Amino acid sequence: MPNSVSIQSDLPGYGTGAPIDFGVAPSDTKGRMCAPVTFGRSRFTQAYDLLARHEELQFEQCVAIDGLEIEVHPNVLSPSLTTTSRFFAQTILDQNPHGSILEIGVGTGYCLTRIGVARPSTDLFGSDINPDAVAVARRNLVRNGLHGKIYESDLFEGFEGMSFDMILFNPPLLFGEPENRLELAIFDRQGMTIQRYLKSLRAFLAPAGRSMILSTDRNQRENNGPSFDEVLDGCGFRHSVVATLDRAFEVYSAHLVEV
Ligand SMILES: C[S@@+](CC[C@H](N)C(=O)[O-])C[C@H]1O[C@@H](n2cnc3c(N)ncnc32)[C@H](O)[C@@H]1O
């Protein structure tokens, strides 16, 4: 079994809104350049900062997070590097999840694993479009003594004819083009993924089923788009914000959605 390492989840400099002095313009492995930051932090700089921190993780190892041992992978965003995964997982647990739980975009499986450990009677299902996430999420369930079914799937593609008591999605939140498997966790083409999710959601919810979805206010502020509440209104859902996470540069909301 790989060694476990504890990694501080709320890393200094990430998510604080404080300027970062890179000295030289950082570039990623594809040679894309982003300008040195002199004031504030652009959303792309923050994303590149997160990706750079991800590269620094010691892979083939596990992170210890919330009493769980979670294997990490170079192509799958580690929940130890963001505050949102833990915020989302805790918010879901506060909503008393029961019955069958499907997490779309399961990533490392941290969230599903946390639910399964806290609520052993739940039936766990997950999907991810990233095959590396599927493999690592499967291993993380087993590593933490759980059973579950994790499929490689574009959203609900692999679940035709099934319905669930709770469906979860912590989606890629920034408008942009993902250029590799890791970036599928961060960038979404003009919010198309979340729109497709909302369009399909009803068909996969059991009677009285619920969905928990994470949103940011950033695209609304930066692109003058509708708020996520307005998007949910437009889809005809009953919904409420059950928790918010204010990170100075943006506010994340956990939405409870019902049909
Ligand atoms: C922000 S990450 C969340 C990961 C994990 N649920 C967590 O909270 O730590 C978003 C996840 O959605 C996955 N994803 C992106 N587009 C997807 C799609 N069309 N279908 C399924 N999963 C998708 C990404 O690969 C990534 O694992």
The ligand as an ORCA input file, in Angstrom:
! r2SCAN-3c Opt
* xyz 0 1
  C     -14.620     19.720     -9.845
  S     -14.285     18.036    -10.186
  C     -15.090     17.258     -8.822
  C     -14.416     15.963     -8.419
  C     -14.990     15.326     -7.142
  N     -16.416     15.078     -7.275
  C     -14.722     16.179     -5.920
  O     -15.660     16.836     -5.444
  O     -13.562     16.211     -5.475
  C     -15.370     17.718    -11.575
  C     -15.323     16.281    -12.089
  O     -16.277     16.180    -13.161
  C     -15.727     15.365    -14.202
  N     -16.444     15.670    -15.445
  C     -16.293     16.747    -16.270
  N     -17.130     16.664    -17.317
  C     -17.844     15.506    -17.148
  C     -18.877     14.842    -17.899
  N     -19.349     15.367    -19.046
  N     -19.360     13.665    -17.441
  C     -18.884     13.111    -16.288
  N     -17.909     13.689    -15.534
  C     -17.403     14.867    -15.958
  C     -14.257     15.730    -14.193
  O     -13.474     14.734    -14.831
  C     -13.995     15.849    -12.689
  O     -13.602     14.618    -12.132
*
